[in-house]
Amino acid sequence: MEYATRQDGKVTVIELSGEIDVSCAPQLKALLQGLMDEEKNQLLVDLTQVPFMDSTALGIFISAFKRTRQVGGGVKFANPQADLRKVFSLTQTDKLLTIFDSVDEGLRSF
């Protein structure tokens, strides 16, 4: 997994790339934790370049979602590929998490 972050107004866009699984879970958790520790609680995760994600990653995202909501923020997701959309659907996390078709659409939602 590789990542880049950028600010778009009050929203921090996290551009992820590569597979996200148990092997990179500590890196993902540290990234999100670090941003939240800096009080960056409006997060948009760009999944455009992520072909695979396992349940470990999903758990980390849900934890971040819960933590940011406690302080009036949020974690939203943009542009997941078909396989990732299936993961969100099968786990029914698409009913909890907000998922957009594009980064621009996600940014407008904050």
N, C-alpha and C positions, 0 to 999 in steps of 0.2 A: 504494500500500500504506500502510495505517495500522496502528498497533499500540499495545497497552497491555500492561504487565507487572504481575504481582502475585505475592506470595509466599503459598504454602500450605504451611506447615511448612518443610521443607527443599527443596521443589520450587518452581521459578520457572515460573509459567504465562505463556506468551506468547500473547496473543490477537491474531491477525492478521486483517486485513480488506482486501478489495479484491484485484485481480489481482496476482500476484507473477511478474514477468518480468524480463528483462535490464535494463529501465529502472530498476528499484528494487533490483537485486541489490546495489549498494554499500551501500544503507541496511540491507538484511537482513543482509549479512555483518558490518557494523559493529555492529548490534544484538547478534547472537549472540557476536561476538568480545568485545564489551564485557562481556556477562554472564559469559562464561567467564574473562575477565581478572579479574573480581571474585570468582572461584572459585565462581560459581553454575553447578554442573555437573550438576544434576538439572533438566532442562528438559522441559516439556510444552508442545508447540506446538498451540494450539487453532486448527483450520482451518475452523471452522464458517462463518465469513463470507468464505471464500476461494473464488471461483468458478473461478479459473484459476491454473495454475502451470506455468511452462516448465522446461526441463531445467537452466537456469542456477540456478534456485531449488533444484531437486533436488540439484544438485552442492554447493551451499552447505550444505544440510541434512546431506548425507552427510559432508562435511568436519567439521561440528560434532559429528556422531555419533561419528566416529573420535576426535576430540580429547577429548571428554568421557569416552569409554571408557578412554582412556589413563590417566585419573586416577580411575577407579572410578565415574564418573558415567554419564549417559546422556541421550539426546534421544529422546523419544517423541512420538507424534502422536495427536490426538484429533479425532474427528468430521469427517473429510473428506467433502465432497459426492461424489456418484456419479462425476462427471467426474475428480475428483482420485484417487479410488480406482482408476479405470481407468489413470491415469498411473502410479501405484505398481505396479499389476499388470503393465502392458505392459513396464515397465522392470525388472521383477522386484525392485524395491527393497522391495516388501512382504515379501520373504523376509529382508531385512537389517534393516529398520526395524520397530519395534513400533508398530502402529496400533490405536487403540481406538475404539469406537463413541461414547464420551462422555468428557467431561473428568473426571467423577467416577471412571469406570473407570480412566482413565489415572493419576489421582492415587493410587488404591489400589494401583497396581502398583509404586510406588517403595518 
